[in-house]
Amino acid sequence: MAYTLMFASLLSCAQVADIRPTDPPSWAVVVDGATRSIRPPVVLSVRGEHAVLPAGEPSWRSGAMLNLCRVEPPHYYHCCQGLLHPETLRVASGPETDAVVFERGVDYLLDSDWAAVTRVEGGGIAEGQEVWLEYSLGFQRVDTIARGPEGQVAVFEGGDVRCGPLPGATPQGWETLARVWVRGAAEAITERDLFPNQPDRAAEFVATWRATETNVGPEYAARTLAKLRTGEPVTIVCLGDSVTAGGDLASVVGQGYVGALERELKRRFPGGRIDVINAGVGGTPSAFGLERLQRDVLDHHPDLVTVMFSLNDAGTPADVYAAQLTEITDRCEAEGAEVIHMTSNFMTETWFGRLGDANETVREVARDTGTGLVDAYRYWELLEYQGVPYETLLLNTINHPDERGHRFFVDELMRFFPAE
């Protein structure tokens, strides 16, 4: 399904409505002067959970993680951001009502955003001691405010989930006015939770993007495309990080953009042998991509190589990142492979850093080397004008996109391979 079809309702010419929080904020919003109720998040209370707390500072990757706050499926090692109601956490020496209740900041530390708990050295919790945990968490949701054919306004609720909420679906013929992100630990709807649909600005953004984009089209994959059209065997290798590896979709074979690309190519060019090889390794930057380039990429004798590393190179100096991408390009081209560079998806706001600069480096390398460019980062910029909170497309609430986010890569890649 193409991106324009996935978000057809968001690109429709809906009239922009005046949507704002109540004053003071509450579980309601004001739409063109009328108040509309928003259901608070579903809250789950947990009792009887127990853990041994490590010492140190809690964070997204350190400490005892509160199990019911974990990224789905629950065996993942870190928690979804913003689900825990921190004031509800009770850490005790046992399940009994008269058990010793430990004090936050004295006996234990809590990272409330990531629902991670550690013990304080010298506090009341001994090394190796098991403690009992009670807490409450809220499930998140994305509701859609829409206007019907007769001018009526209604709220359509999304599903209650820990991570990756989908927007509430609207009936055919209804215009999307805004999305409301009901966050798990929220106490009311505020300005930051409202995402108005801005069709005129979205259309302007897309028009400017398409008018100014470079290094896109079949000429940047001409040899590979010719083989696809004649039914010759084709090998494509996708080099990258955890998103290329599949991220939180990796356990579902073929659900990331690499598997989807192979399916789309086989659908468009039936009859030939098409192998799309996944050379993504989680947590790795372009420097490690260079180290393993021969083994993981060139030994497959690819016709085409895609390259994406910006999520893990956002802290790399621009000149170093550019040099590493250029060396990857030169070595691939020396072996006869065509190259398409790819900008990344967004990541959590608190970690964003220099991600935009890193992706600008990718664009510059593509232009300087005359190679193809998949600028998927632009899709994520577009979401703001379409009334979609981009964080809700991140399954691990950090940087791993859901199927919608992976679809952005596929739709742009397929522009290099027209059937005729």
N, C-alpha and C positions, 0 to 999 in steps of 0.2 A: 504494500500500500504506500503510495507516495505521500510525502510530507504534506503537500497541498491538500490532499484528501483527508489525511488524519486531522488536520486543523481547519477544515473548511468552515466550520461554524465560527472560528475565531477570526477568519479573514473576511467574513461577510460584512456588508456595509451597515452594521448596527449603529444606531444613533447613540452617541456617548451620553451616558446618564450622569447625574450628580449623585455620587455614592460616597458616603462618609460614615465614620463611627458616630455613635451617640455621644452626647456630652452631659455627664461624664461617660467614659467607655462602659459598655455593658455587653450582654449577649444579644445584641441587635445592631442593625445598621439602618441608616436613613437613605432611602432611594427616592430621589426627586421629591423630597419632603415627607414621604411616608415611611414609617418605621416597619422594618421587617425583622422578625425574630430569627436568630441563629442558634441551633441546638449546641449546647456546650459539649466538649469532648467526653467520650465514654471514659470513665475512670475505673481502673482495676486496682483493688487492694490486695496486697500479697503478704502472706504470713507463713512462717515455718521455713523460710529459706535460710540456709546456713552456709558459712564459708570461713576459710582461714585467710585473714587479711595480711598481705605482704606489707613491709615497711616502705616508706618513700612517698613521693608526690604522686597523687592519682592523676590520670590523664586518659585520653582516648585509647591508649595502648598499655597502660600500667594500672595495677590495682585489681581488686576483686570486682568483677562486673556484675551488676544486679541482673539476674538471669532474664527476667521478663522484659527488661529494657533492651535486650540484645537485638542486633540486626537479625532479621529473619533469613534463613532458619536459625533457631536459637543457639546452635553450637558455634556461631561466629564469635570471634574473640573480642569485639567491641560493641558498644551500645549505640542506638540511635540517639542523635542529639535532641534535647529538649522535650523528653517524655516524662522524666521524673518530677514529681512534686517534692522538692527537697525537704520541705518542712515536715513531711510525713515519715522520713526515715528514722527508724528506731534500731539501734545496735545494742544487743544485750548479750549477757553471758550464757543464756539458755532460754528455752521456750516457756519457762515458768513465769507466772505473773509477778513473783517476788525476785526474779533474776536481777542482777546488777545491770543497770542501764548506763551505757557509756556516753561520754560527752564529746560532741563534735569540737574539733580544734584542740582538745586536751588528750583524748584517747584515740581518736580517729580523724581522718581527713576525708572530705568528699569533694569530688569534681561533679557538681550538680548538673552541668551540661551533658557530660558523658556518663553519668551514673556509675562512677568508679569510686571505690572506697579503699583506703589504706589505713594501717595502724600507725600511731605516733610512737616512735622509740622512746621508752621511758614512761609511757602512759600506762593506762590500766589494762591494756590488752597485751598479753604475753606472746612472744614468738611461738607460732604453731598452734595457738589457742583457737578453737572453733567458736564463732559467734553466730547469734541468730539475728536475722534481718527481717524487718517489716517495713513496707513502704507502699506508696500508691503511684501509679503512672497513668497518664492519659494517652489515648490513641488519637492520632491526627487524622484530618479529613480535609478535603477541598470541595467546597460547595460552589455551585454556579448560580448566579443571579441572572435571570433572563426575562425578556419581554416577549409576550405572545402575540399572535396575529391581530388580536383585538385590543392590544395595548396593555393587557394585564401583566403584572410583574409577579414572579414566583421565585422561590429558592429551591433548587434541586440538589439534594445532598449527595456527596460522594460516599465511598465506603470508609469505615473506621479501621485503620491499619496502624502498624507501628512505623513502617517505612514505605515510601513510594506511593502515596495516595493518588488515585486517579480522580480527575474532576468529575463532579456530578453531571450525568448525561442529560441533555435537554431534548424535548420532543421536536420532531421535524417542524420547521417553520418558525421556531422560536429564535430570537436573537440574543446572543450572549452579551451581557452588559459588564459583568465582572466576575472574578473568582474571590472567594473568601477562604483563606487558609486558617483552619481551626487547628491551632497547635496544641500538642498534648498537654503541656504544662501551662497553657494560657489561662488567665483569669477573666479576660474580656476580649472583645474585638477592638483592636487599635488600628491606627493608620497603616502600620507596617503589615497588617494582615489583609489589606484590600488591594486587589490587582485588577484595575479597570481594563476592559478591552478597548483598545484604541485603533480601530481599523484604518483610519486615515494615516496615522503615524506608522503603522505596520506596513501599509502599502508603499509609503514613501521610503521606508527603510529598505524594503525588498528592491524597489526600483533603483535606488542608489547603489545597493550592493551589486546587483546584476550588471549595472552600467559600468561599474568601476572594477569588477573582478578581472583577474588575469590568470593565465596559465591553466585554463580550463578548456577541455574539449578533446575530441578524438585524436587530434594531431599530436597530443602528448603521450599517446599510447598506440601509435599508428601500427607498429609491428605486431604488437599483441592483438590488436583489434583485427588485423588482417588474418591472423591465424585462427581467431575465433570464428570469423565469417566463413573460412574455408574448411572448418572442421578439424584443423590440425590440433595436436595435443598442446595444451597451454598450462604453464605452471606460474602461479602468482604466490609470492611470499609476503605476508604482512608482518613487519617488524615493529615492535613497540613494547608498551608497558602492560600494566594490569588490565587496562581497558581493552587493549588488543587481545590479551589472553582471555577476555570474557568477563572480567570483574565478578560481580555477584550473580551473573548469569552463567558462569563457567561450569557449574554443576549440571546445567541443562545443555546437553551437547548441541552445538550449532546455533545457540540463541544469540550470541554476540554478533557484531557486524561482520566478522570474518566468515562465519558459517552462512550468514544471510547473503553475503556477497556471492559465495559459491552457488547458492540456490538460485539467485537472480540471474547469474550468468548462464547457468545450465538451462534455465527457463527461456532465456532470450536466444541462446545459441545451442539448441538441442542437437545431439548426435556426436559431438566431439568429446574428447577427454579433457576435463577442466579440473585441475587440482589447485585449491587455494589453501596454502599451508599457514598455520598459525605459529608465528615466531614471537609471540608476546610473552614477556616475563615480568611479573608483578614487582613493583617497587624499584625498577631499574631506569636509569637515565640513558642518554645517547652514548655516553662513554662506555657503558657495558654493552650497548648494542654494537659498538665498534669491535669490542673484544671478541664477541661471539659471531661476528658477521660471517666469517668463512664457514663455520660449522652449521649455524642455524639458518643461513640464507643462501650463500653462494654455492655450497655443496649440493643444493637442490637444482642448480642450473635454471634459475627462474627467468621467465620472459619479462616479468614486471615485479617490482618491489614497492610496497607502500611503507611509509616511515612516519611514526608518530611517537613523540617523547615529551611534549611540552609539560605535562603534568608533573613530571619528575625532574624537569630542567628549568622550572620557574626560578630557581635560585642560582642557576649557572650563569656566569657572566655572558653577555650576549655574543661577544666575539668568540668565546670558547664554544658556545653552543653552535654558532654558525659554522665554525671550523669543523666540528664533529659531524654535523649534518652534511657538510660539503664533502668530507672524506668518505662518508657512507655512500653518497651519490656517486663520487668518482669511481670507487671500487666496484659498485654495482654496474655502472655503465661500461667499465673496462671489461666486464664479463659478459657484456651484451644485453644487460637487463635495462628496461625502461624504469623510471622512478616517478612515483607520485608522493609528494609530501602532504601531510595532513595536520591541520591545527586541531587542538583538543576541545573537549567539552569544558564547561565551567567546573569549579569545585566549590566547596563550602566557603561562605563569605569570610569566615575567620582565617582561612588559609590562602586566600586569593593571591596576595602578594604581587609578584611580578608576572603572573600568568599571561596577562595581556601582552606584555613586552616579549615574552618567550614566543608567543604565537605570531607576533609581528616579525620576529627573527625567522620563523618558518616561511612566512610569505616572502621575505627578502631573499632567502636561500633559493626558493623555487624560481623567483625571477632571475637571480644571478646565474643559476645553473641551467635555466631553460627547461626545467622539469615541471611536471604537473602539480596542481595544488587543489586539495580538497579543503575548503575553508569552513569546516563544520562549526567553528567557533561562532560564526555569524548567526547560525540558527539559534544558539543560546542567547545571543544578544537580542534577537527578534522576540523571544518569549515575553520579555517585559511589555511589549506593545500588544501582545495577544492575551494579556491577562492571565498568564501562567507563572506561578512561582517556580523558578528554575530548580530550587533545591528539592522540590518534590519529585523531580526526575532522577535524583541520585539515590540509588537503592541502599547504599551504605551511609547515606547522609554526609559523605565526604567528597567522593569523586567518581564513583562507579555508576554510570547511567543505566536506566532501565531500558526496556526494548524500544521505547520511543526515542531515547537518546542514541541508541545504536543505529536506529533507522536513519537518523540524520546522515551518518557516515555513508551508509549504503546508497541513499538517494543521490548524494553528490558523486560517489564513485561511479555509479552507473551512467553518469553524463559523459564519461570517457568512452563508453562502449555502446553507441547506438546500433540498432540492428541493421540499418541501411545507411 
